[in-house]
Amino acid sequence: MSLKPDPSFYPSPGLAMQAAPERIAYVTLLNVGKNGKRDAMGVINVDPQSSAYGRFVGQVDFPNDDNELHHFGWNACSACLCPQAPHPHMERRYLVVPGIGSSRIHILDTKPDPNHPKIVKVIEPAEFIKKTGYTSPHTIHCGPDGIYGSALGSASGDGPGGIFLMDANTFELKGQWEKEHGPQNLAYDFWWHLGHDTMITSEWGTPNMVKNGLIPELRLGGKYGHKLHIWDLDKRRHLQEIDLGAEQQMVLELRPSHDPKKTFGFVGVVISLKDLSSSIWMWHREDGGKNSKWAVRKVIEIPAEPADPESLPPLLKGFRRCRHWYPTSTSPSTTAFSMSRAGGLESFSSMMSLIPPIRKRPAQSMLVASCAGPLTRKSPGKHSMAVRRWLRSAATASASISPTLSTPRGTSSFIPMV
């Protein structure tokens, strides 16, 4: 055991962003349908000075093809420096990879050969359900006292979903995190303001609501997630529910401010039932006081784009519009978000007042695409540097996830950097 902190741990995201860029990135490769292929973890070279830049340099095939791998993360990160529960001797070494389709979790060791990580442990669905009472693990974050994960639903596939805990050394499941759920039923992403003992969670749907695709009647009825939940991180209790409105369907990716002293962040909403727009909302304390209530406000609205009806799913053919999805990431000066339906990456300045006006379009577009077309890059010099800086801030500082990256057809990816 080393007595020195892992060199990839930083006291603040700002310091992490000043570190040297990562040289490789890990990417989940999802099997689609019964095509004989298995889920896998890909390794991409992201070193601009390398002859292999932008190419796959390794791949680990998983034993099964039913996982639907999602927001994986590290066993340890800068949260180990948290003064409430310090353990800086931890090493950022293992990837914890959940599968919402199988309720299986794979542990990958990246240290012996970072380009070819090895699967060293598999937590099977029966063990996961028995020890946590949940199913469909989705998001992994390394916390100050262990590994935290979100799960979409209960053992029956209904609600409530919630948070589970895992030992960061042995990867043994430690059960549910919540001591009381309050009104919370749906689950999806989670993140925190560690210095303020606050956790934020978002909503999608239970496993039974999403495992076979979105159910049109539920979506049009406003039954998918449209709320944020505020929790006491220390006491593990629900504090406040914030409803964005039933027309704001699927309140998903959470990105808190990278300044640990600040109490605001951004969340992406997939679609408005009113006009098919997507949006970014900002949560914040109402008056900036430590004990005040939390509030939320829409700060970006992206209209639905005209599209060929033949390229749209049946539910949207009558609208002739292409919907978007925006997982977001925030650096001290820029908030960036991707569009899984339209395909693209956009950013806008977050150097703003606490309650900024709604912006109908972001200030600049880094990557643009049609609904079905390939990505094209604008102003590659300046923007590609911004993209790299943003990815580093999203991955190194949080030691968790960055947004979806385009990969070969039939696959998708979520990338923590190393």
Buried (B, 14 or more C-beta within 10 A) or exposed (E): EEEEBBEBBBEBBBEBBEEEBBBBBBBBBBBEEEEEBBBBBBBBBBEEEEEEEEEBBBBBBBEBBBBBBBBBBBBBBBBBBBEEEBBBEBBBBBBBBBBBBBBBBBBBBBEEEBBEBEBEBBBEBEBBBEBBBBBBBBBBBBBBBBBBBBBBBBBEBBBBBBBBBBEBBEBBBBEBBBEEBBEBBBBBBBBBBBBBBBBBBBBBBBBBBBBEEBBEEBBEEEBBBBBBBBBBBEEBEBBBEBEBBEEBBBBBBBBBBBBBEBBBBBBBBBBBBEEBBBBBBBBBBEEEEEEEEBBBBBBBBBBBBEBEEEBBEEBBBEBBBBBBBBBBBBBBEBBBBBBBBBBBBBBBEBEEEEEBEEBEEBEBBBBBBBBBEEEEBEEEEEBBEBBBBBBBBBBBBBBBBBBBBBBEEEBBBBBBBB
